[in-house]
Amino acid sequence: MQLRQDRMSSLERIDALFNYKKPDRVPIGSLNPGFQVKNFGFPIATAYEDPKTNFEAMLWAIEQYGWDPLTPLNGQTTLGTLDFGGKMRFPKKEFEGALIVQSFPVENELDVERLELPDPRRAGFLPAAMEFAKLQDEQGMPVTIYFRSPFSMAGNICGLDLFLKWLFKKPELCYRLMDLSIEHMFNVLCTWIETFGAEKLLVWMSSPSESNQVISPKHFEKFAFPYHIQFHEKLEKTGASRFGIHICGDQNLNLPLFSEQTPWRHPAIVSFGHEVDIETAGQLFPEDIIFGNIEPAVFQFGRPEEIYELCKMAIEKGRRTEGGFVMGPGCGLPPLSVPANVYAMTKAVNDYGWYE
């Protein structure tokens, strides 16, 4: 198939989005490094342990599928478990697509009190993430830095089951973990700003543990949302202005609060799972760039014509959003996605995603 010739570079397309201008076509994002390294002929662990090969894989995937570098295509950074001293292993089994927790840094109440802030340059996979970021900078790309929300990171420090028990019985422990999480996040962010400058950064956050499949909107408002506000109050002072958030899972009951008291600067990239309708997202966040939202599983288990039709419908809705639209999966692209299925997303954008 002959694809139409882009009229903009990826960087021009990204700048257009963040300046409320129509790009030449709907941008395409992927949200996950696992597929790109598998596509490149390497095991998923490469995404975490080999920044150079991961970066090369990303460049080939960008060229092959027409992706735009809008999403955090590096491996794990400050997700909590490893940074604070827990143990994880690389994915090895056939259907393992991410790092596997072996032990959490916090297992009881005393561990919470003993917990210390990690080194923002050396903890966990931060050195690998920094190496990847330098490669992005050398290529003139946006330098992405990826965080979990403070609520989700705190759950990663002690394990979500224990964190949710403490939420009811000993909330002071949860506040302590969230306070440490946000302090660590900004220690890391300051390191990135010192290295690259705030104007080059695209700060990403995901918030999976706030899903209504995990907590109620009441608990979201009481425990999680105040830390979103605090995060953006701090972010504003750093000078980093480009921000993206993946509101993971079914958070339909949380969206009204996000919409009424939006904590981030506009426009931000606001990414949703397949549980949230794109038209609804556009109505709730008219000043933001809507990203999504094809169900990830269909890229692994569906057929190209199915993905093509789903993308066509998403593009038709997304093109009508006021703040802009990015075509992509509704969460991380599965590492075992069928390449023809991934290409079907590119084909749909080529056929229906152009702005005249």
Secondary structure as UniProt FT lines:
FT   HELIX           10..18
FT   TURN            19..20
FT   HELIX           33..39
FT   TURN            40..41
FT   TURN            44..45
FT   HELIX           46..49
FT   HELIX           51..65
FT   TURN            81..85
FT   STRAND          87..89
FT   TURN            94..95
FT   STRAND          100..103
FT   HELIX           109..114
FT   TURN            120..122
FT   TURN            124..125
FT   HELIX           126..138
FT   TURN            139..140
FT   STRAND          143..148
FT   HELIX           150..158
FT   HELIX           160..169
FT   HELIX           171..196
FT   HELIX           198..200
FT   STRAND          201..206
FT   HELIX           208..210
FT   TURN            212..214
FT   HELIX           217..219
FT   HELIX           220..224
FT   HELIX           225..238
FT   STRAND          242..247
FT   TURN            252..254
FT   HELIX           255..260
FT   STRAND          269..272
FT   TURN            274..275
FT   HELIX           278..284
FT   TURN            286..287
FT   STRAND          289..294
FT   HELIX           297..301
FT   HELIX           304..318
FT   TURN            319..320
FT   STRAND          325..329
FT   TURN            335..336
FT   HELIX           339..352
//
